[in-house]
């Protein structure tokens, strides 16, 4: 799910303050602790080979986040693609790969245990 900043409802706007809120952005029930993550990704990065060996060869961890800069395209198990860019909020459900279209910085919130397993897998894959 991608939501552009201008599409997030403005709940309060007074001089010096703008508060936007999107209700129902995702459900974290069923997960325990959440990690806050800052990713810097170079254009051309494609997780497809890195996720080989995970269930379905896809990241099975959901993520909620915000793109600070750049552009990223995700592909799900059915082959559907979605692109997020600077100032977009996003929710990536389990079952995705990531391709970085332009150098990107993003902030994500992910279930700590589940994403830890994915990151451990990436560490093993990149050991040379």
DSSP file (Angstrom, degrees, kcal/mol; ACC not computed):
  #  RESIDUE AA STRUCTURE BP1 BP2  ACC     N-H-->O    O-->H-N    N-H-->O    O-->H-N    TCO  KAPPA ALPHA  PHI   PSI    X-CA   Y-CA   Z-CA
    1    1 A X              0   0    0      0, 0.0    90,-2.1     0, 0.0     2,-0.4   0.000 360.0 360.0 360.0 126.4    0.0    0.0    0.0
    2    2 A X  E     -A   90   0A   0     88,-0.2     2,-0.4    81,-0.0    88,-0.2  -0.951 360.0-177.6-117.4 135.1    1.4    3.4   -1.1
    3    3 A X  E     -A   89   0A   0     86,-2.3    86,-2.8    -2,-0.4     2,-0.1  -0.963  19.9-138.6-135.1 118.1    0.0    6.7    0.1
    4    4 A X  E >   -A   88   0A   0     -2,-0.4     3,-2.0    84,-0.2     4,-0.5  -0.432  26.7-114.7 -70.8 148.2    1.4   10.0   -1.2
    5    5 A X  G >  S+     0   0    0     82,-0.7     3,-1.6     1,-0.3    -1,-0.1   0.879 116.3  54.6 -51.0 -44.6    1.8   12.7    1.4
    6    6 A X  G 3  S+     0   0    0      1,-0.3    -1,-0.3     3,-0.0     4,-0.1   0.655 103.8  57.4 -69.6 -12.5   -0.9   14.9   -0.2
    7    7 A X  G <  S+     0   0    0     -3,-2.0     2,-0.5     2,-0.1    -1,-0.3   0.487  82.8  98.7 -94.0  -4.2   -3.4   12.0   -0.1
    8    8 A X  S <  S-     0   0    0     -3,-1.6    14,-0.1    -4,-0.5    -5,-0.0  -0.732  87.6-106.4 -84.8 128.8   -3.1   11.6    3.7
    9    9 A X        -     0   0    0     -2,-0.5    12,-2.4    12,-0.4     2,-0.7  -0.258  24.4-130.7 -58.1 131.2   -6.0   13.4    5.4
   10   10 A X  E     +H   20   0B   0     10,-0.2    10,-0.3     1,-0.2     3,-0.1  -0.770  28.7 176.2 -82.1 116.8   -5.1   16.7    7.1
   11   11 A X  E     +     0   0B   0      8,-2.7     2,-0.3    -2,-0.7     9,-0.2   0.747  67.9  15.6 -93.1 -28.6   -6.6   16.4   10.6
   12   12 A X  E     +H   19   0B   0      7,-1.6     7,-2.9     2,-0.0     2,-0.4  -0.973  57.9 173.5-150.2 131.1   -5.3   19.7   12.0
   13   13 A X  E     +H   18   0B   0     -2,-0.3     2,-0.3     5,-0.2     5,-0.2  -0.899  19.0 144.0-141.4 111.1   -3.8   22.7   10.3
   14   14 A X  E >   -H   17   0B   0      3,-2.2     3,-2.9    -2,-0.4    -2,-0.0  -0.892  65.3 -59.9-134.5 164.0   -3.0   25.8   12.3
   15   15 A X  T 3  S+     0   0    0     -2,-0.3     3,-0.1     1,-0.3    -2,-0.0  -0.235 126.8   5.1 -50.8 122.2   -0.1   28.3   11.9
   16   16 A X  T 3  S+     0   0    0      1,-0.1     2,-0.4    -3,-0.0    -1,-0.3   0.370 120.0  81.3  87.2  -4.4    3.1   26.3   12.4
   17   17 A X  E <   +H   14   0B   0     -3,-2.9    -3,-2.2     2,-0.0     2,-0.4  -0.987  42.1 170.9-141.2 128.1    1.4   22.9   12.6
   18   18 A X  E     -H   13   0B   0     -2,-0.4     2,-0.5    -5,-0.2    -5,-0.2  -0.982  11.4-171.4-131.1 124.1    0.1   20.4   10.1
   19   19 A X  E     -H   12   0B   0     -7,-2.9    -8,-2.7    -2,-0.4    -7,-1.6  -0.969   2.9-175.4-117.3 121.4   -1.0   17.0   11.3
   20   20 A X  E     -H   10   0B   0     -2,-0.5     2,-0.4   -10,-0.3   -10,-0.2  -0.918   4.4-178.5-113.1 141.7   -1.9   14.3    8.7
   21   21 A X        -     0   0    0    -12,-2.4     2,-0.6    -2,-0.4   -12,-0.4  -0.981  18.0-160.9-145.3 130.0   -3.2   10.9    9.7
   22   22 A X        -     0   0    0     -2,-0.4     3,-0.5   -14,-0.1     2,-0.2  -0.949  21.9-146.9-108.4 116.4   -4.2    7.8    7.7
   23   23 A X  S    S+     0   0    0     -2,-0.6   -14,-0.0     1,-0.2    -2,-0.0  -0.536  76.6  23.1 -81.3 145.6   -6.4    5.5    9.8
   24   24 A X        +     0   0    0     -2,-0.2    -1,-0.2     2,-0.1     3,-0.1   0.890  69.6 156.0  71.2  41.2   -6.2    1.8    9.3
   25   25 A X        -     0   0    0     -3,-0.5     2,-0.2     1,-0.3    -1,-0.1   0.541  65.4 -45.9 -80.0  -7.3   -2.7    1.7    7.9
   26   26 A X        -     0   0    0     38,-0.0     2,-0.5    65,-0.0    -1,-0.3  -0.809  54.1-103.0 154.4 167.0   -2.0   -1.9    8.9
   27   27 A X        -     0   0    0     -2,-0.2     0, 0.0    -3,-0.1     0, 0.0  -0.971  20.7-179.7-123.4 120.4   -2.3   -4.3   11.7
   28   28 A X    >   +     0   0    0     -2,-0.5     3,-1.6     2,-0.0    -1,-0.1   0.303  42.2 127.1 -99.6   7.9    0.6   -5.3   13.8
   29   29 A X  T 3   +     0   0    0      1,-0.2     3,-0.1     0, 0.0    -2,-0.1  -0.357  65.0  39.9 -63.9 148.6   -1.4   -7.7   16.0
   30   30 A X  T 3  S+     0   0    0      1,-0.4     2,-0.3     2,-0.0    -1,-0.2   0.285 100.6  91.6  93.0 -10.0    0.2  -11.2   16.2
   31   31 A X    <   -     0   0    0     -3,-1.6    -1,-0.4     1,-0.2     3,-0.1  -0.859  60.5-155.4-114.0 152.4    3.7   -9.7   16.3
   32   32 A X        +     0   0    0     -2,-0.3    -1,-0.2     1,-0.3     2,-0.1   0.689  64.6  14.6 -93.0-104.2    5.6   -8.8   19.5
   33   33 A X        -     0   0    0     78,-0.1    79,-2.7     1,-0.0    80,-0.4  -0.380  66.2-145.3 -77.8 151.1    8.3   -6.2   19.5
   34   34 A X  E     -B  111   0A   0     77,-0.3     2,-0.4    78,-0.1    77,-0.2  -0.914   7.1-148.1-115.2 139.3    8.8   -3.7   16.6
   35   35 A X  E     -B  110   0A   0     75,-3.3    75,-2.0    -2,-0.4     2,-0.5  -0.850   8.8-138.2-105.9 145.7   12.1   -2.4   15.4
   36   36 A X  E     -B  109   0A   0     -2,-0.4     2,-0.4    73,-0.2    73,-0.2  -0.878  30.0-171.7 -97.3 132.8   12.7    1.1   13.9
   37   37 A X  E     -B  108   0A   0     71,-3.2    71,-2.8    -2,-0.5     2,-0.5  -0.963  23.1-159.7-134.9 142.4   15.0    0.9   10.9
   38   38 A X  E     -B  107   0A   0     -2,-0.4     2,-0.4    69,-0.2    69,-0.2  -0.986  19.3-169.9-119.5 119.5   16.8    3.4    8.7
   39   39 A X  E     -B  106   0A   0     67,-2.8    67,-2.4    -2,-0.5     2,-0.5  -0.916  13.8-168.2-113.3 135.8   17.8    2.0    5.3
   40   40 A X  E     -B  105   0A   0     -2,-0.4     2,-0.4    65,-0.2    65,-0.2  -0.994  19.2-177.5-117.7 120.8   20.1    3.6    2.7
   41   41 A X  E     -B  104   0A   0     63,-3.1    63,-3.2    -2,-0.5     2,-0.2  -0.964  19.4-133.8-128.1 134.4   19.9    1.7   -0.6
   42   42 A X    >   -     0   0    0     -2,-0.4     3,-2.0    61,-0.2    58,-0.2  -0.592  36.5 -93.9 -86.9 146.4   21.8    2.3   -3.9
   43   43 A X  T 3  S+     0   0    0      1,-0.2    58,-0.2    -2,-0.2    -1,-0.1  -0.285 111.8  34.3 -53.5 138.7   20.1    2.4   -7.2
   44   44 A X  T 3  S+     0   0    0     56,-3.1    -1,-0.2     1,-0.4     2,-0.1   0.176  78.0 138.3  98.0 -16.7   20.3   -1.0   -8.8
   45   45 A X    <   -     0   0    0     -3,-2.0    55,-3.0    55,-0.1     2,-0.4  -0.439  28.2-177.4 -62.5 132.6   20.0   -3.1   -5.6
   46   46 A X  B     -C   99   0A   0     53,-0.2     3,-0.4    -2,-0.1     4,-0.4  -0.985  19.4-160.4-135.2 121.2   17.6   -6.0   -6.3
   47   47 A X     >  +     0   0    0     51,-2.8     4,-2.3    -2,-0.4     5,-0.2   0.549  67.2  99.7 -80.6  -6.4   16.8   -8.4   -3.4
   48   48 A X  T  4 S+     0   0    0     50,-0.3     4,-0.4     1,-0.3     3,-0.2   0.902  89.2  37.2 -50.4 -52.6   15.6  -11.2   -5.6
   49   49 A X  T >4 S+     0   0    0     -3,-0.4     3,-0.7     1,-0.2    -1,-0.3   0.839 115.8  55.5 -70.1 -28.4   18.9  -13.2   -5.5
   50   50 A X  T 34 S+     0   0    0     -4,-0.4    -1,-0.2     1,-0.2    -2,-0.2   0.803 104.7  52.1 -72.7 -28.5   19.4  -12.3   -1.8
   51   51 A X  T >< S+     0   0    0     -4,-2.3     3,-2.3    -3,-0.2    -1,-0.2   0.485  77.9 124.3 -88.3  -2.2   16.0  -13.7   -0.7
   52   52 A X  T <  S+     0   0    0     -3,-0.7     3,-0.1    -4,-0.4    -3,-0.0  -0.369  72.3  32.3 -57.5 132.0   16.6  -17.1   -2.4
   53   53 A X  T 3  S+     0   0    0      1,-0.5    -1,-0.3    -2,-0.1     2,-0.1   0.135  94.2 107.9 102.3 -19.1   16.1  -19.7    0.3
   54   54 A X  S X  S-     0   0    0     -3,-2.3     3,-3.1     1,-0.2    -1,-0.5  -0.463  94.0 -67.2 -79.3 163.8   13.5  -17.8    2.3
   55   55 A X  G >  S-     0   0    0      1,-0.3     3,-1.3     2,-0.2    -1,-0.2  -0.327 125.6  -4.8 -53.2 119.9    9.9  -19.0    2.1
   56   56 A X  G 3  S-     0   0    0      1,-0.2    -1,-0.3    -2,-0.1     3,-0.1   0.578 116.5 -84.9  69.4   9.1    8.8  -18.4   -1.5
   57   57 A X  G <  S+     0   0    0     -3,-3.1     2,-0.3     1,-0.2    -1,-0.2   0.835 105.3 109.4  57.3  34.7   12.1  -16.7   -2.1
   58   58 A X  S <  S-     0   0    0     -3,-1.3     2,-0.5    -7,-0.1    -1,-0.2  -0.926  83.2 -95.3-134.6 156.6   10.5  -13.5   -0.7
   59   59 A X  B     -D   96   0A   0     37,-2.7    36,-3.2    -2,-0.3    37,-1.5  -0.646  33.2-166.9 -70.1 123.4   10.7  -11.4    2.4
   60   60 A X        +     0   0    0     -2,-0.5     2,-0.4    34,-0.3    34,-0.2   0.111  55.6  98.2-102.5  21.1    8.0  -12.7    4.6
   61   61 A X  S    S-     0   0    0     32,-0.2     2,-0.1    35,-0.1    35,-0.1  -0.917  70.0-130.7-109.2 132.5    8.1   -9.8    7.0
   62   62 A X        -     0   0    0     -2,-0.4    49,-0.6    32,-0.1     2,-0.3  -0.495  24.0-164.8 -77.1 153.4    5.7   -6.9    6.8
   63   63 A X  E     -EF  92 110A   0     29,-2.1    29,-2.7    47,-0.2     2,-0.4  -0.993  13.6-165.3-137.7 144.6    7.1   -3.3    6.9
   64   64 A X  E     +EF  91 109A   0     45,-2.1    45,-3.1    -2,-0.3     2,-0.3  -0.988  35.4 129.0-122.9 137.7    5.5    0.1    7.5
   65   65 A X  E     -EF  90 108A   0     25,-2.5    25,-2.4    -2,-0.4     2,-0.3  -0.935  48.2-107.5-168.2-170.2    7.6    3.1    6.5
   66   66 A X  E     -EF  89 107A   0     41,-2.4    41,-2.5    -2,-0.3     2,-0.7  -0.999  25.3-132.7-142.3 132.4    8.3    6.5    4.9
   67   67 A X  E     - F   0 106A   0     21,-2.3    20,-3.0    18,-0.4    21,-0.3  -0.798  18.2-177.4 -90.8 117.9   10.5    7.2    1.9
   68   68 A X  E    S-     0   0A   0     37,-2.2     2,-0.3    -2,-0.7    38,-0.2   0.881  70.5 -13.6 -79.2 -41.8   12.8   10.2    2.6
   69   69 A X  E    S+ F   0 105A   0     36,-1.6    36,-1.6    17,-0.1    -1,-0.3  -0.983 102.6  31.5-155.6 158.4   14.3   10.2   -0.9
   70   70 A X  E    S-     0   0A   0     -2,-0.3    16,-1.2    34,-0.2     2,-0.3  -0.386  73.0 -82.8  95.2-168.9   14.6    8.0   -4.0
   71   71 A X  E     -GF  85 102A   0     31,-1.1    30,-1.9    14,-0.2    31,-1.9  -0.991  34.4-176.5-147.3 134.7   12.3    5.4   -5.6
   72   72 A X  E     -GF  84 100A   0     12,-2.5    12,-2.9    -2,-0.3     2,-0.5  -0.990  10.2-155.5-135.0 137.9   11.7    1.7   -4.8
   73   73 A X  E     -GF  83  99A   0     26,-3.0    26,-2.6    -2,-0.4     2,-0.3  -0.962   8.9-160.7-115.8 130.5    9.6   -0.9   -6.6
   74   74 A X  E     -GF  82  98A   0      8,-2.8     8,-1.9    -2,-0.5     2,-0.4  -0.806   1.4-159.0-104.7 151.6    8.3   -4.0   -4.8
   75   75 A X  E     -GF  81  97A   0     22,-1.8    22,-1.9    -2,-0.3     6,-0.2  -0.999  10.5-152.9-128.1 129.4    7.1   -7.1   -6.5
   76   76 A X  E >   - F   0  96A   0      4,-2.3     3,-2.2    -2,-0.4    20,-0.2  -0.350  38.2 -88.3 -95.2-179.8    4.8   -9.6   -4.7
   77   77 A X  T 3  S+     0   0    0     18,-0.8    19,-0.1     1,-0.3    18,-0.1   0.766 127.6  53.7 -60.2 -27.9    4.3  -13.3   -5.2
   78   78 A X  T 3  S-     0   0    0      2,-0.1    -1,-0.3     1,-0.0    -3,-0.0   0.455 120.8-107.7 -86.4  -0.9    1.7  -12.8   -7.8
   79   79 A X    <   +     0   0    0     -3,-2.2     2,-0.2     1,-0.3    -2,-0.1   0.483  68.8 148.5  88.6   2.7    4.0  -10.5   -9.8
   80   80 A X        -     0   0    0     -5,-0.0    -4,-2.3     1,-0.0     2,-0.4  -0.504  31.8-153.9 -71.5 138.6    2.2   -7.3   -8.9
   81   81 A X  E     -G   75   0A   0     -6,-0.2     2,-0.3    -2,-0.2    -6,-0.2  -0.871  15.7-179.2-115.7 148.6    4.5   -4.3   -8.7
   82   82 A X  E     -G   74   0A   0     -8,-1.9    -8,-2.8    -2,-0.4     2,-0.4  -0.989  13.6-149.3-144.2 138.0    4.1   -1.1   -6.8
   83   83 A X  E     -G   73   0A   0     -2,-0.3     2,-0.3   -10,-0.2   -10,-0.2  -0.912   8.7-168.0-112.6 133.8    6.5    1.9   -6.7
   84   84 A X  E     +G   72   0A   0    -12,-2.9   -12,-2.5    -2,-0.4     2,-0.3  -0.897  10.8 179.7-115.3 150.0    7.1    4.2   -3.7
   85   85 A X  E >   -G   71   0A   0     -2,-0.3     3,-2.1   -14,-0.2   -18,-0.4  -0.826  42.3 -40.8-141.1 176.8    9.0    7.5   -3.9
   86   86 A X  T 3  S+     0   0    0    -16,-1.2   -18,-0.2     1,-0.3    -1,-0.1  -0.074 124.6  16.4 -46.1 135.3   10.0   10.4   -1.7
   87   87 A X  T 3  S+     0   0    0    -20,-3.0   -82,-0.7     1,-0.3     2,-0.4   0.451  95.3 129.5  76.7   6.3    7.3   11.6    0.8
   88   88 A X  E <   -A    4   0A   0     -3,-2.1   -21,-2.3   -21,-0.3     2,-0.3  -0.730  50.6-145.1 -88.8 138.2    5.3    8.3    0.4
   89   89 A X  E     -AE   3  66A   0    -86,-2.8   -86,-2.3    -2,-0.4     2,-0.3  -0.713  29.1-172.6 -83.2 150.1    4.1    6.3    3.3
   90   90 A X  E     -AE   2  65A   0    -25,-2.4   -25,-2.5    -2,-0.3     2,-0.4  -0.993  28.3-161.6-146.4 156.2    4.1    2.6    2.6
   91   91 A X  E     - E   0  64A   0    -90,-2.1     2,-0.7    -2,-0.3   -27,-0.2  -0.971  11.3-167.8-131.8 119.8    3.0   -0.8    3.9
   92   92 A X  E     - E   0  63A   0    -29,-2.7   -29,-2.1    -2,-0.4     3,-0.1  -0.928  14.7-150.4-106.5 110.2    4.7   -3.8    2.4
   93   93 A X        -     0   0    0     -2,-0.7   -32,-0.2   -31,-0.2    -2,-0.0  -0.250  38.7 -72.0 -71.1 166.9    2.9   -7.0    3.4
   94   94 A X  S    S+     0   0    0    -34,-0.2   -34,-0.3     1,-0.1    -1,-0.2  -0.254 110.1  54.2 -55.9 146.5    4.8  -10.3    3.8
   95   95 A X  S    S+     0   0    0    -36,-3.2   -18,-0.8     1,-0.2     2,-0.3   0.922  77.6 124.3  95.3  58.3    5.8  -11.8    0.5
   96   96 A X  E     -DF  59  76A   0    -37,-1.5   -37,-2.7   -20,-0.2     2,-0.3  -0.966  43.6-151.6-145.0 158.4    7.8   -9.2   -1.5
   97   97 A X  E     - F   0  75A   0    -22,-1.9   -22,-1.8    -2,-0.3     2,-0.4  -0.866  22.3-139.0-120.2 160.9   11.1   -8.5   -3.3
   98   98 A X  E     - F   0  74A   0     -2,-0.3   -51,-2.8   -24,-0.2     2,-0.4  -0.972  15.1-173.7-128.5 135.5   12.6   -5.0   -3.6
   99   99 A X  E     -CF  46  73A   0    -26,-2.6   -26,-3.0    -2,-0.4     2,-0.7  -0.999  21.4-139.1-125.4 130.2   14.3   -3.2   -6.5
  100  100 A X  E     + F   0  72A   0    -55,-3.0   -56,-3.1    -2,-0.4   -28,-0.2  -0.803  21.0 178.2 -93.7 115.1   15.9    0.2   -5.9
  101  101 A X  E    S+     0   0A   0    -30,-1.9     2,-0.3    -2,-0.7   -29,-0.2   0.816  72.9  12.9 -85.9 -35.2   15.2    2.5   -8.9
  102  102 A X  E    S- F   0  71A   0    -31,-1.9   -31,-1.1   -33,-0.1    -1,-0.3  -0.989 104.3 -76.8-139.4 144.9   16.9    5.6   -7.5
  103  103 A X  E     -     0   0A   0     -2,-0.3     2,-0.4   -33,-0.2   -61,-0.2  -0.111  64.9-164.7 -39.9 132.8   19.3    5.9   -4.5
  104  104 A X  E     -B   41   0A   0    -63,-3.2   -63,-3.1   -34,-0.2     2,-0.4  -0.959  30.0-167.6-136.3 145.7   16.9    5.8   -1.6
  105  105 A X  E     +BF  40  69A   0    -36,-1.6   -37,-2.2    -2,-0.4   -36,-1.6  -0.998  25.9 168.3-122.9 132.7   16.7    6.5    2.1
  106  106 A X  E     -BF  39  67A   0    -67,-2.4   -67,-2.8    -2,-0.4     2,-0.5  -0.988  31.1-138.1-145.4 155.6   13.8    5.2    4.1
  107  107 A X  E     -BF  38  66A   0    -41,-2.5   -41,-2.4    -2,-0.3     2,-0.3  -0.948  29.2-177.5-110.4 131.3   12.5    4.7    7.6
  108  108 A X  E     -BF  37  65A   0    -71,-2.8   -71,-3.2    -2,-0.5     2,-0.4  -0.937  22.5-154.0-130.7 154.0   10.8    1.4    8.3
  109  109 A X  E     +BF  36  64A   0    -45,-3.1   -45,-2.1    -2,-0.3     2,-0.3  -0.998  29.4 167.5-123.7 125.0    9.0   -0.2   11.3
  110  110 A X  E     -BF  35  63A   0    -75,-2.0   -75,-3.3    -2,-0.4     2,-0.3  -0.951  47.9 -87.2-138.3 151.3    9.0   -4.0   11.2
  111  111 A X  E  >  -B   34   0A   0    -49,-0.6     4,-2.6    -2,-0.3     5,-0.3  -0.485  44.6-139.3 -58.2 122.9    8.3   -6.9   13.6
  112  112 A X  H  > S+     0   0    0    -79,-2.7     4,-2.1    -2,-0.3    -1,-0.2   0.889  93.5  43.9 -59.4 -49.1   11.7   -7.3   15.3
  113  113 A X  H  > S+     0   0    0    -80,-0.4     4,-1.8     2,-0.2    -1,-0.2   0.952 116.3  45.8 -64.1 -50.3   11.9  -11.1   15.4
  114  114 A X  H  > S+     0   0    0      1,-0.2     4,-1.5     2,-0.2    -2,-0.2   0.901 116.4  43.9 -63.1 -42.9   10.7  -11.7   11.8
  115  115 A X  H  X S+     0   0    0     -4,-2.6     4,-2.9     1,-0.2    -1,-0.2   0.841 107.4  60.8 -73.9 -30.2   12.8   -9.0   10.2
  116  116 A X  H  X S+     0   0    0     -4,-2.1     4,-2.6    -5,-0.3    -1,-0.2   0.901 103.7  50.8 -57.9 -40.7   15.8  -10.1   12.3
  117  117 A X  H  X S+     0   0    0     -4,-1.8     4,-2.0     2,-0.2    -1,-0.2   0.904 111.3  47.5 -64.0 -41.1   15.5  -13.5   10.6
  118  118 A X  H  X S+     0   0    0     -4,-1.5     4,-2.3     2,-0.2    -2,-0.2   0.931 112.6  48.4 -65.6 -45.2   15.5  -11.9    7.2
  119  119 A X  H  X S+     0   0    0     -4,-2.9     4,-2.5     1,-0.2    -2,-0.2   0.903 109.7  52.5 -63.2 -40.7   18.5   -9.7    8.0
  120  120 A X  H  X S+     0   0    0     -4,-2.6     4,-2.1     1,-0.2    -1,-0.2   0.908 108.9  50.8 -59.7 -41.1   20.4  -12.7    9.3
  121  121 A X  H  X S+     0   0    0     -4,-2.0     4,-2.3     1,-0.2    -2,-0.2   0.913 110.0  49.8 -61.0 -43.7   19.6  -14.5    6.0
  122  122 A X  H  X S+     0   0    0     -4,-2.3     4,-1.9     2,-0.2    -2,-0.2   0.891 107.9  53.6 -62.9 -40.1   21.0  -11.4    4.1
  123  123 A X  H  X S+     0   0    0     -4,-2.5     4,-0.7     1,-0.2    -1,-0.2   0.934 110.7  46.4 -60.9 -45.9   24.1  -11.4    6.2
  124  124 A X  H >< S+     0   0    0     -4,-2.1     3,-0.7     1,-0.2    -2,-0.2   0.908 111.8  51.5 -62.5 -42.1   24.8  -15.0    5.3
  125  125 A X  H 3< S+     0   0    0     -4,-2.3    -1,-0.2     1,-0.2    -2,-0.2   0.814 111.4  47.2 -65.3 -30.8   24.0  -14.4    1.6
  126  126 A X  H 3< S+     0   0    0     -4,-1.9     2,-0.4    -5,-0.2    -1,-0.2   0.501  82.4 108.7 -94.6  -3.3   26.5  -11.5    1.4
  127  127 A X    <<        0   0    0     -4,-0.7    -3,-0.0    -3,-0.7    -4,-0.0  -0.594 360.0 360.0 -70.7 130.3   29.4  -13.2    3.2
  128  128 A X              0   0    0     -2,-0.4    -1,-0.1     0, 0.0    -4,-0.0   0.462 360.0 360.0-114.4 360.0   31.9  -13.9    0.5
